Amino acid sequence: ISFGHLPADCYNGQARLVDESGAAIPFSADSLLERKQTSIFAAFDSGAYRYSIQQTPGYYEAAEMRAKAAKEGEGVLRAAWEQGLEAGTRMVSFAATGLKSIDQPLVVKAACDQQPSADDILYIDPLFGQRIRQNPFRAAARTYPVEMPWREDNLLTAELDIPAGYKLEELPKPVLIRLNERNDISFEYRISESNGHISLRMQLLVNRTYFAPSDYNLLREFYNQVVKKQAELIVCKKK
């Protein structure tokens, strides 16, 4: 990590300034905000969806990716992305810029082809695999607090066209999910169609990092809803 930053696990309470005063300095995980942005552009061509993804991970996620690439080679990053692709998807190209410069943003660009599962009816994943696949809170109960390493702002936008010769049969509904009245965590899913063009904007905001055991059921149900929503597909039918 670059000068002036501390590892994320140092943000766990109070530290001491090493000088004559020995003053206490608070290091709270709430003071860290990881911003992640993903842009997807997709078009149907020659019987397949051809799409490009550009992603800028948050500061600490980028640091983890740099460390992994330095230890195991840059190819390990491409392999990790390929493992997350949906069935019938082939990665055409992959590049990560900023791996050598810790003071610059890390940017990942990938191009993929996705074959539809059928001819008469197309099932399209509008997120193209960029989703939470499993609820991180799987246990039925929890007796310890939940401590997240940082606040989070995860934004994804996608633009895609309905293939020529097909009509839109089913579109996921927009939704706004809030964890509680304080809006400690929120998930917004906005999608619309106009003249055969579909636009999607999805954002997950985590505004708090510490949750008491009494909040656990709320967290578990919140992420259940997020996982379910992100798994919804666009359905197109041949005219």
C-alpha atoms as an extended CHARMM CRD file, in Angstrom:
* protein
*
       239  EXT
         1         1  ILE       CA              0.0000000000        0.0000000000        0.0000000000  PROA      1               0.0000000000
         2         2  SER       CA              1.0880000000        3.5800000000       -0.5870000000  PROA      2               0.0000000000
         3         3  PHE       CA              2.5480000000        6.1070000000        1.8360000000  PROA      3               0.0000000000
         4         4  GLY       CA              0.0350000000        7.5230000000        4.3130000000  PROA      4               0.0000000000
         5         5  HSD       CA             -2.1450000000        4.3720000000        4.3810000000  PROA      5               0.0000000000
         6         6  LEU       CA             -2.4180000000        1.6210000000        6.9590000000  PROA      6               0.0000000000
         7         7  PRO       CA             -3.5070000000       -1.9900000000        6.4580000000  PROA      7               0.0000000000
         8         8  ALA       CA             -7.2660000000       -2.2900000000        6.8650000000  PROA      8               0.0000000000
         9         9  ASP       CA             -6.9840000000       -4.5850000000        9.8900000000  PROA      9               0.0000000000
        10        10  CYS       CA             -5.3000000000       -1.7550000000       11.8300000000  PROA      10              0.0000000000
        11        11  TYR       CA             -8.6550000000        0.0510000000       11.9480000000  PROA      11              0.0000000000
        12        12  ASN       CA             -9.8830000000       -1.8250000000       15.0040000000  PROA      12              0.0000000000
        13        13  GLY       CA            -10.0070000000        0.6880000000       17.8480000000  PROA      13              0.0000000000
        14        14  GLN       CA             -7.4830000000        3.0860000000       19.3970000000  PROA      14              0.0000000000
        15        15  ALA       CA             -3.7890000000        3.5230000000       18.7930000000  PROA      15              0.0000000000
        16        16  ARG       CA             -1.2240000000        5.7690000000       20.4670000000  PROA      16              0.0000000000
        17        17  LEU       CA              0.7460000000        8.6000000000       18.9770000000  PROA      17              0.0000000000
        18        18  VAL       CA              4.4440000000        7.9510000000       19.6620000000  PROA      18              0.0000000000
        19        19  ASP       CA              5.5350000000       11.2950000000       21.0870000000  PROA      19              0.0000000000
        20        20  GLU       CA              5.7420000000       12.9740000000       24.4870000000  PROA      20              0.0000000000
        21        21  SER       CA              1.9650000000       13.1590000000       24.8720000000  PROA      21              0.0000000000
        22        22  GLY       CA              1.1580000000        9.5720000000       23.8870000000  PROA      22              0.0000000000
        23        23  ALA       CA             -2.2620000000       10.8080000000       22.7700000000  PROA      23              0.0000000000
        24        24  ALA       CA             -4.9200000000        8.2820000000       21.7610000000  PROA      24              0.0000000000
        25        25  ILE       CA             -5.8520000000        8.1690000000       18.0620000000  PROA      25              0.0000000000
        26        26  PRO       CA             -9.0790000000        6.4480000000       17.0010000000  PROA      26              0.0000000000
        27        27  PHE       CA             -8.8540000000        4.0360000000       14.0850000000  PROA      27              0.0000000000
        28        28  SER       CA            -12.3900000000        3.0590000000       13.1160000000  PROA      28              0.0000000000
        29        29  ALA       CA            -13.3920000000        0.8320000000       10.2110000000  PROA      29              0.0000000000
        30        30  ASP       CA            -16.2000000000        3.3480000000        9.6020000000  PROA      30              0.0000000000
        31        31  SER       CA            -13.5450000000        5.8180000000        8.4320000000  PROA      31              0.0000000000
        32        32  LEU       CA            -12.6510000000        3.5630000000        5.4660000000  PROA      32              0.0000000000
        33        33  LEU       CA            -14.7670000000        3.6380000000        2.2970000000  PROA      33              0.0000000000
        34        34  GLU       CA            -14.1200000000        1.1960000000       -0.5440000000  PROA      34              0.0000000000
        35        35  ARG       CA            -15.5270000000        2.4780000000       -3.8410000000  PROA      35              0.0000000000
        36        36  LYS       CA            -15.9070000000       -0.0570000000       -6.6370000000  PROA      36              0.0000000000
        37        37  GLN       CA            -17.2470000000        0.8280000000      -10.0750000000  PROA      37              0.0000000000
        38        38  THR       CA            -18.1690000000       -1.5640000000      -12.8950000000  PROA      38              0.0000000000
        39        39  SER       CA            -19.3700000000       -0.6340000000      -16.3930000000  PROA      39              0.0000000000
        40        40  ILE       CA            -20.7530000000       -3.1870000000      -18.8580000000  PROA      40              0.0000000000
        41        41  PHE       CA            -21.6050000000       -2.6730000000      -22.5440000000  PROA      41              0.0000000000
        42        42  ALA       CA            -23.1720000000       -5.5710000000      -24.4560000000  PROA      42              0.0000000000
        43        43  ALA       CA            -24.4840000000       -6.1700000000      -27.9830000000  PROA      43              0.0000000000
        44        44  PHE       CA            -25.8400000000       -9.2440000000      -29.7680000000  PROA      44              0.0000000000
        45        45  ASP       CA            -23.7760000000      -10.2400000000      -32.8030000000  PROA      45              0.0000000000
        46        46  SER       CA            -23.4760000000      -13.4510000000      -34.8260000000  PROA      46              0.0000000000
        47        47  GLY       CA            -25.5660000000      -15.4760000000      -32.3940000000  PROA      47              0.0000000000
        48        48  ALA       CA            -23.7610000000      -14.4110000000      -29.2230000000  PROA      48              0.0000000000
        49        49  TYR       CA            -23.6790000000      -11.5820000000      -26.7240000000  PROA      49              0.0000000000
        50        50  ARG       CA            -20.3940000000       -9.7450000000      -27.0080000000  PROA      50              0.0000000000
        51        51  TYR       CA            -19.7290000000       -7.5770000000      -24.0040000000  PROA      51              0.0000000000
        52        52  SER       CA            -16.9570000000       -5.5420000000      -22.4460000000  PROA      52              0.0000000000
        53        53  ILE       CA            -16.4370000000       -4.8830000000      -18.7380000000  PROA      53              0.0000000000
        54        54  GLN       CA            -14.3840000000       -2.1530000000      -17.1400000000  PROA      54              0.0000000000
        55        55  GLN       CA            -13.9470000000       -2.3410000000      -13.3890000000  PROA      55              0.0000000000
        56        56  THR       CA            -12.1080000000       -0.1790000000      -10.8680000000  PROA      56              0.0000000000
        57        57  PRO       CA            -11.8740000000       -2.0060000000       -7.5230000000  PROA      57              0.0000000000
        58        58  GLY       CA            -11.5840000000       -0.2530000000       -4.1730000000  PROA      58              0.0000000000
        59        59  TYR       CA             -8.2110000000        0.6880000000       -2.6890000000  PROA      59              0.0000000000
        60        60  TYR       CA             -7.7650000000       -2.3760000000       -0.4700000000  PROA      60              0.0000000000
        61        61  GLU       CA             -9.1670000000       -4.8390000000       -3.0010000000  PROA      61              0.0000000000
        62        62  ALA       CA             -6.6820000000       -3.4340000000       -5.5300000000  PROA      62              0.0000000000
        63        63  ALA       CA             -3.8750000000       -3.8830000000       -2.9850000000  PROA      63              0.0000000000
        64        64  GLU       CA             -4.8510000000       -7.5460000000       -2.5480000000  PROA      64              0.0000000000
        65        65  MET       CA             -4.9070000000       -8.0400000000       -6.3340000000  PROA      65              0.0000000000
        66        66  ARG       CA             -1.4460000000       -6.4480000000       -6.6910000000  PROA      66              0.0000000000
        67        67  ALA       CA             -0.0290000000       -8.6540000000       -3.9380000000  PROA      67              0.0000000000
        68        68  LYS       CA             -1.5110000000      -11.7870000000       -5.5210000000  PROA      68              0.0000000000
        69        69  ALA       CA             -0.2010000000      -10.8670000000       -8.9770000000  PROA      69              0.0000000000
        70        70  ALA       CA              3.2640000000      -10.1600000000       -7.5640000000  PROA      70              0.0000000000
        71        71  LYS       CA              3.3740000000      -13.5380000000       -5.8310000000  PROA      71              0.0000000000
        72        72  GLU       CA              1.6970000000      -15.8090000000       -8.4170000000  PROA      72              0.0000000000
        73        73  GLY       CA              1.9000000000      -13.8630000000      -11.6940000000  PROA      73              0.0000000000
        74        74  GLU       CA             -0.6260000000      -11.6460000000      -13.4570000000  PROA      74              0.0000000000
        75        75  GLY       CA             -2.2690000000      -14.6850000000      -15.0620000000  PROA      75              0.0000000000
        76        76  VAL       CA             -3.8330000000      -15.5590000000      -11.6970000000  PROA      76              0.0000000000
        77        77  LEU       CA             -6.0960000000      -12.4990000000      -11.9760000000  PROA      77              0.0000000000
        78        78  ARG       CA             -7.4510000000      -13.5840000000      -15.3490000000  PROA      78              0.0000000000
        79        79  ALA       CA             -7.9720000000      -17.1200000000      -14.0350000000  PROA      79              0.0000000000
        80        80  ALA       CA             -9.9940000000      -15.7700000000      -11.0860000000  PROA      80              0.0000000000
        81        81  TRP       CA            -12.2470000000      -13.8030000000      -13.4430000000  PROA      81              0.0000000000
        82        82  GLU       CA            -12.7160000000      -16.7920000000      -15.7420000000  PROA      82              0.0000000000
        83        83  GLN       CA            -13.8760000000      -18.9000000000      -12.7930000000  PROA      83              0.0000000000
        84        84  GLY       CA            -16.6420000000      -16.3620000000      -12.1320000000  PROA      84              0.0000000000
        85        85  LEU       CA            -18.0470000000      -16.4090000000      -15.6730000000  PROA      85              0.0000000000
        86        86  GLU       CA            -21.4940000000      -17.8100000000      -16.3570000000  PROA      86              0.0000000000
        87        87  ALA       CA            -21.9050000000      -21.0760000000      -18.2840000000  PROA      87              0.0000000000
        88        88  GLY       CA            -21.5210000000      -20.6300000000      -22.0400000000  PROA      88              0.0000000000
        89        89  THR       CA            -19.2360000000      -17.5960000000      -21.6420000000  PROA      89              0.0000000000
        90        90  ARG       CA            -15.7410000000      -17.3280000000      -23.1390000000  PROA      90              0.0000000000
        91        91  MET       CA            -13.2150000000      -14.6630000000      -22.1960000000  PROA      91              0.0000000000
        92        92  VAL       CA            -11.6990000000      -13.0990000000      -25.3240000000  PROA      92              0.0000000000
        93        93  SER       CA             -9.3130000000      -10.6290000000      -23.7030000000  PROA      93              0.0000000000
        94        94  PHE       CA             -8.2350000000       -9.4720000000      -20.2520000000  PROA      94              0.0000000000
        95        95  ALA       CA             -5.9680000000       -6.6510000000      -19.0950000000  PROA      95              0.0000000000
        96        96  ALA       CA             -5.1970000000       -5.0480000000      -15.7360000000  PROA      96              0.0000000000
        97        97  THR       CA             -3.4960000000       -1.6420000000      -15.7310000000  PROA      97              0.0000000000
        98        98  GLY       CA             -1.9720000000       -0.0190000000      -12.6640000000  PROA      98              0.0000000000
        99        99  LEU       CA             -0.6130000000       -3.2470000000      -11.1800000000  PROA      99              0.0000000000
       100       100  LYS       CA              2.8630000000       -1.7710000000      -10.7880000000  PROA      100             0.0000000000
       101       101  SER       CA              1.8600000000        1.6300000000       -9.4170000000  PROA      101             0.0000000000
       102       102  ILE       CA              0.3600000000        1.6330000000       -5.9240000000  PROA      102             0.0000000000
       103       103  ASP       CA             -0.4590000000        5.3420000000       -6.1410000000  PROA      103             0.0000000000
       104       104  GLN       CA             -2.6560000000        4.9360000000       -9.2400000000  PROA      104             0.0000000000
       105       105  PRO       CA             -6.0780000000        3.2760000000       -9.5800000000  PROA      105             0.0000000000
       106       106  LEU       CA             -6.1360000000       -0.3280000000      -10.7270000000  PROA      106             0.0000000000
       107       107  VAL       CA             -8.3610000000       -0.7890000000      -13.7830000000  PROA      107             0.0000000000
       108       108  VAL       CA             -9.4700000000       -4.1720000000      -15.1170000000  PROA      108             0.0000000000
       109       109  LYS       CA            -10.8360000000       -4.5280000000      -18.6600000000  PROA      109             0.0000000000
       110       110  ALA       CA            -12.2850000000       -7.7450000000      -20.0460000000  PROA      110             0.0000000000
       111       111  ALA       CA            -14.0940000000       -8.7470000000      -23.2300000000  PROA      111             0.0000000000
       112       112  CYS       CA            -16.2780000000      -11.8510000000      -23.3670000000  PROA      112             0.0000000000
       113       113  ASP       CA            -18.6620000000      -13.7880000000      -25.6210000000  PROA      113             0.0000000000
       114       114  GLN       CA            -21.7610000000      -15.3830000000      -24.1050000000  PROA      114             0.0000000000
       115       115  GLN       CA            -23.7530000000      -17.9610000000      -26.0380000000  PROA      115             0.0000000000
       116       116  PRO       CA            -27.5300000000      -17.9820000000      -25.4250000000  PROA      116             0.0000000000
       117       117  SER       CA            -29.0190000000      -21.1300000000      -23.9260000000  PROA      117             0.0000000000
       118       118  ALA       CA            -31.7920000000      -21.4720000000      -26.5470000000  PROA      118             0.0000000000
       119       119  ASP       CA            -32.9420000000      -20.0930000000      -29.8970000000  PROA      119             0.0000000000
       120       120  ASP       CA            -36.6440000000      -19.3530000000      -29.3980000000  PROA      120             0.0000000000
       121       121  ILE       CA            -36.2560000000      -17.9060000000      -25.8920000000  PROA      121             0.0000000000
       122       122  LEU       CA            -33.1840000000      -16.0140000000      -24.6810000000  PROA      122             0.0000000000
       123       123  TYR       CA            -32.3480000000      -15.8110000000      -20.9840000000  PROA      123             0.0000000000
       124       124  ILE       CA            -29.9670000000      -12.9070000000      -20.4560000000  PROA      124             0.0000000000
       125       125  ASP       CA            -28.0470000000      -12.1800000000      -17.2730000000  PROA      125             0.0000000000
       126       126  PRO       CA            -27.9700000000       -8.3480000000      -17.1720000000  PROA      126             0.0000000000
       127       127  LEU       CA            -25.0570000000       -8.4450000000      -14.7070000000  PROA      127             0.0000000000
       128       128  PHE       CA            -23.0030000000      -10.8590000000      -16.8580000000  PROA      128             0.0000000000
       129       129  GLY       CA            -21.7620000000      -12.7170000000      -13.7880000000  PROA      129             0.0000000000
       130       130  GLN       CA            -20.8840000000       -9.6410000000      -11.6890000000  PROA      130             0.0000000000
       131       131  ARG       CA            -23.0460000000      -10.5750000000       -8.6960000000  PROA      131             0.0000000000
       132       132  ILE       CA            -23.0470000000      -11.9880000000       -5.1860000000  PROA      132             0.0000000000
       133       133  ARG       CA            -23.5760000000      -15.7130000000       -5.6710000000  PROA      133             0.0000000000
       134       134  GLN       CA            -23.9510000000      -16.7550000000       -2.0470000000  PROA      134             0.0000000000
       135       135  ASN       CA            -25.1710000000      -15.0280000000        1.0870000000  PROA      135             0.0000000000
       136       136  PRO       CA            -22.0960000000      -14.2370000000        3.2480000000  PROA      136             0.0000000000
       137       137  PHE       CA            -24.2830000000      -14.7880000000        6.3420000000  PROA      137             0.0000000000
       138       138  ARG       CA            -25.2270000000      -18.4450000000        6.0020000000  PROA      138             0.0000000000
       139       139  ALA       CA            -25.4030000000      -19.5280000000        9.6530000000  PROA      139             0.0000000000
       140       140  ALA       CA            -28.9040000000      -19.6590000000       11.1230000000  PROA      140             0.0000000000
       141       141  ALA       CA            -27.8190000000      -17.7200000000       14.2430000000  PROA      141             0.0000000000
       142       142  ARG       CA            -24.8480000000      -15.7330000000       15.5370000000  PROA      142             0.0000000000
       143       143  THR       CA            -23.7230000000      -14.8660000000       19.0630000000  PROA      143             0.0000000000
       144       144  TYR       CA            -20.8160000000      -12.5530000000       18.1680000000  PROA      144             0.0000000000
       145       145  PRO       CA            -21.0070000000       -9.0870000000       16.5530000000  PROA      145             0.0000000000
       146       146  VAL       CA            -20.4900000000       -8.6750000000       12.8110000000  PROA      146             0.0000000000
       147       147  GLU       CA            -17.4620000000       -6.4820000000       12.1020000000  PROA      147             0.0000000000
       148       148  MET       CA            -16.9620000000       -5.5040000000        8.4620000000  PROA      148             0.0000000000
       149       149  PRO       CA            -13.5070000000       -4.2330000000        7.4160000000  PROA      149             0.0000000000
       150       150  TRP       CA            -14.8020000000       -1.0320000000        5.7540000000  PROA      150             0.0000000000
       151       151  ARG       CA            -17.7900000000        0.8460000000        4.4320000000  PROA      151             0.0000000000
       152       152  GLU       CA            -18.6530000000        0.0580000000        0.8280000000  PROA      152             0.0000000000
       153       153  ASP       CA            -19.9780000000        1.8110000000       -2.2600000000  PROA      153             0.0000000000
       154       154  ASN       CA            -20.3520000000       -0.7430000000       -5.0540000000  PROA      154             0.0000000000
       155       155  LEU       CA            -21.8350000000        0.6820000000       -8.2650000000  PROA      155             0.0000000000
       156       156  LEU       CA            -22.5650000000       -1.2390000000      -11.4750000000  PROA      156             0.0000000000
       157       157  THR       CA            -24.0270000000        0.1460000000      -14.6980000000  PROA      157             0.0000000000
       158       158  ALA       CA            -24.9250000000       -1.8900000000      -17.7810000000  PROA      158             0.0000000000
       159       159  GLU       CA            -26.1320000000       -1.0450000000      -21.2860000000  PROA      159             0.0000000000
       160       160  LEU       CA            -27.4100000000       -3.7340000000      -23.6480000000  PROA      160             0.0000000000
       161       161  ASP       CA            -29.6610000000       -4.1080000000      -26.6720000000  PROA      161             0.0000000000
       162       162  ILE       CA            -32.4330000000       -6.6200000000      -27.2680000000  PROA      162             0.0000000000
       163       163  PRO       CA            -31.2800000000       -8.8650000000      -30.1430000000  PROA      163             0.0000000000
       164       164  ALA       CA            -32.7960000000       -8.2000000000      -33.5630000000  PROA      164             0.0000000000
       165       165  GLY       CA            -35.7190000000      -10.5310000000      -34.2370000000  PROA      165             0.0000000000
       166       166  TYR       CA            -36.5970000000      -10.8330000000      -30.5400000000  PROA      166             0.0000000000
       167       167  LYS       CA            -39.0410000000       -9.0170000000      -28.2940000000  PROA      167             0.0000000000
       168       168  LEU       CA            -38.8060000000       -8.3520000000      -24.5850000000  PROA      168             0.0000000000
       169       169  GLU       CA            -40.9020000000      -10.8760000000      -22.6600000000  PROA      169             0.0000000000
       170       170  GLU       CA            -39.8420000000      -10.2340000000      -19.0630000000  PROA      170             0.0000000000
       171       171  LEU       CA            -37.7330000000       -7.5740000000      -17.3550000000  PROA      171             0.0000000000
       172       172  PRO       CA            -36.6790000000       -7.6380000000      -13.6800000000  PROA      172             0.0000000000
       173       173  LYS       CA            -38.5390000000       -5.0670000000      -11.6210000000  PROA      173             0.0000000000
       174       174  PRO       CA            -36.7330000000       -2.0910000000      -10.0370000000  PROA      174             0.0000000000
       175       175  VAL       CA            -36.3410000000       -2.3620000000       -6.2780000000  PROA      175             0.0000000000
       176       176  LEU       CA            -34.9160000000       -0.4900000000       -3.3040000000  PROA      176             0.0000000000
       177       177  ILE       CA            -34.0410000000       -2.5570000000       -0.2260000000  PROA      177             0.0000000000
       178       178  ARG       CA            -33.0120000000       -0.9830000000        3.0780000000  PROA      178             0.0000000000
       179       179  LEU       CA            -31.6180000000       -2.8630000000        6.0560000000  PROA      179             0.0000000000
       180       180  ASN       CA            -33.3740000000       -0.5850000000        8.5480000000  PROA      180             0.0000000000
       181       181  GLU       CA            -34.7540000000        2.9180000000        9.0310000000  PROA      181             0.0000000000
       182       182  ARG       CA            -31.2490000000        4.2990000000        9.5990000000  PROA      182             0.0000000000
       183       183  ASN       CA            -30.2950000000        3.1300000000        6.1120000000  PROA      183             0.0000000000
       184       184  ASP       CA            -27.1720000000        1.3870000000        7.4380000000  PROA      184             0.0000000000
       185       185  ILE       CA            -27.0980000000       -0.7630000000        4.3010000000  PROA      185             0.0000000000
       186       186  SER       CA            -29.0930000000       -0.2260000000        1.1170000000  PROA      186             0.0000000000
       187       187  PHE       CA            -29.4070000000       -1.9260000000       -2.2560000000  PROA      187             0.0000000000
       188       188  GLU       CA            -30.8900000000       -0.1820000000       -5.2740000000  PROA      188             0.0000000000
       189       189  TYR       CA            -31.6860000000       -1.9210000000       -8.5550000000  PROA      189             0.0000000000
       190       190  ARG       CA            -32.9710000000        0.2840000000      -11.3490000000  PROA      190             0.0000000000
       191       191  ILE       CA            -33.6440000000       -1.1340000000      -14.8130000000  PROA      191             0.0000000000
       192       192  SER       CA            -35.5830000000        0.2060000000      -17.7900000000  PROA      192             0.0000000000
       193       193  GLU       CA            -36.1770000000       -0.5070000000      -21.4880000000  PROA      193             0.0000000000
       194       194  SER       CA            -36.7150000000        1.9780000000      -24.3130000000  PROA      194             0.0000000000
       195       195  ASN       CA            -36.8010000000        1.2210000000      -28.0580000000  PROA      195             0.0000000000
       196       196  GLY       CA            -35.0410000000       -2.0880000000      -27.6250000000  PROA      196             0.0000000000
       197       197  HSD       CA            -32.3040000000       -0.6950000000      -25.3660000000  PROA      197             0.0000000000
       198       198  ILE       CA            -31.9650000000       -1.7610000000      -21.7190000000  PROA      198             0.0000000000
       199       199  SER       CA            -30.2180000000        0.3220000000      -19.0600000000  PROA      199             0.0000000000
       200       200  LEU       CA            -29.3480000000       -0.9490000000      -15.5910000000  PROA      200             0.0000000000
       201       201  ARG       CA            -27.9760000000        0.8290000000      -12.5390000000  PROA      201             0.0000000000
       202       202  MET       CA            -27.2740000000       -1.2160000000       -9.4040000000  PROA      202             0.0000000000
       203       203  GLN       CA            -25.7130000000        0.0820000000       -6.1970000000  PROA      203             0.0000000000
       204       204  LEU       CA            -24.8940000000       -1.5130000000       -2.8520000000  PROA      204             0.0000000000
       205       205  LEU       CA            -24.1060000000        0.9470000000       -0.0500000000  PROA      205             0.0000000000
       206       206  VAL       CA            -22.7300000000       -0.1910000000        3.3110000000  PROA      206             0.0000000000
       207       207  ASN       CA            -22.6960000000        2.8290000000        5.6380000000  PROA      207             0.0000000000
       208       208  ARG       CA            -21.7990000000        1.0580000000        8.8860000000  PROA      208             0.0000000000
       209       209  THR       CA            -19.2730000000       -1.6240000000        9.7840000000  PROA      209             0.0000000000
       210       210  TYR       CA            -20.2760000000       -2.8590000000       13.2730000000  PROA      210             0.0000000000
       211       211  PHE       CA            -23.4880000000       -4.7880000000       13.9020000000  PROA      211             0.0000000000
       212       212  ALA       CA            -24.6250000000       -6.3270000000       17.1710000000  PROA      212             0.0000000000
       213       213  PRO       CA            -25.7520000000       -9.9840000000       17.2930000000  PROA      213             0.0000000000
       214       214  SER       CA            -29.3510000000       -8.7020000000       17.4960000000  PROA      214             0.0000000000
       215       215  ASP       CA            -28.8950000000       -7.2740000000       13.9620000000  PROA      215             0.0000000000
       216       216  TYR       CA            -27.8000000000      -10.5890000000       12.5000000000  PROA      216             0.0000000000
       217       217  ASN       CA            -31.2010000000      -11.7960000000       11.2880000000  PROA      217             0.0000000000
       218       218  LEU       CA            -31.7660000000       -8.4690000000        9.5300000000  PROA      218             0.0000000000
       219       219  LEU       CA            -28.3890000000       -8.7540000000        7.7900000000  PROA      219             0.0000000000
       220       220  ARG       CA            -29.0140000000      -12.3310000000        6.7470000000  PROA      220             0.0000000000
       221       221  GLU       CA            -32.4350000000      -11.5520000000        5.2830000000  PROA      221             0.0000000000
       222       222  PHE       CA            -31.1410000000       -8.4060000000        3.5520000000  PROA      222             0.0000000000
       223       223  TYR       CA            -28.4380000000      -10.3290000000        1.7000000000  PROA      223             0.0000000000
       224       224  ASN       CA            -30.8750000000      -13.1370000000        0.9030000000  PROA      224             0.0000000000
       225       225  GLN       CA            -32.9560000000      -10.5830000000       -0.9720000000  PROA      225             0.0000000000
       226       226  VAL       CA            -29.9090000000       -9.1170000000       -2.7130000000  PROA      226             0.0000000000
       227       227  VAL       CA            -28.6670000000      -12.5340000000       -3.9070000000  PROA      227             0.0000000000
       228       228  LYS       CA            -32.1500000000      -13.4220000000       -5.1610000000  PROA      228             0.0000000000
       229       229  LYS       CA            -32.5640000000      -10.1200000000       -7.0070000000  PROA      229             0.0000000000
       230       230  GLN       CA            -29.1610000000      -10.2850000000       -8.6590000000  PROA      230             0.0000000000
       231       231  ALA       CA            -29.9620000000      -13.7580000000       -9.9980000000  PROA      231             0.0000000000
       232       232  GLU       CA            -33.0070000000      -12.5410000000      -11.9830000000  PROA      232             0.0000000000
       233       233  LEU       CA            -32.7950000000      -12.7590000000      -15.7710000000  PROA      233             0.0000000000
       234       234  ILE       CA            -34.0910000000      -10.8160000000      -18.7520000000  PROA      234             0.0000000000
       235       235  VAL       CA            -36.2990000000      -12.9930000000      -20.9660000000  PROA      235             0.0000000000
       236       236  CYS       CA            -36.6150000000      -12.3410000000      -24.7170000000  PROA      236             0.0000000000
       237       237  LYS       CA            -38.7780000000      -14.3060000000      -27.1380000000  PROA      237             0.0000000000
       238       238  LYS       CA            -38.2940000000      -14.7260000000      -30.8690000000  PROA      238             0.0000000000
       239       239  LYS       CA            -40.8580000000      -12.7260000000      -32.8650000000  PROA      239             0.0000000000
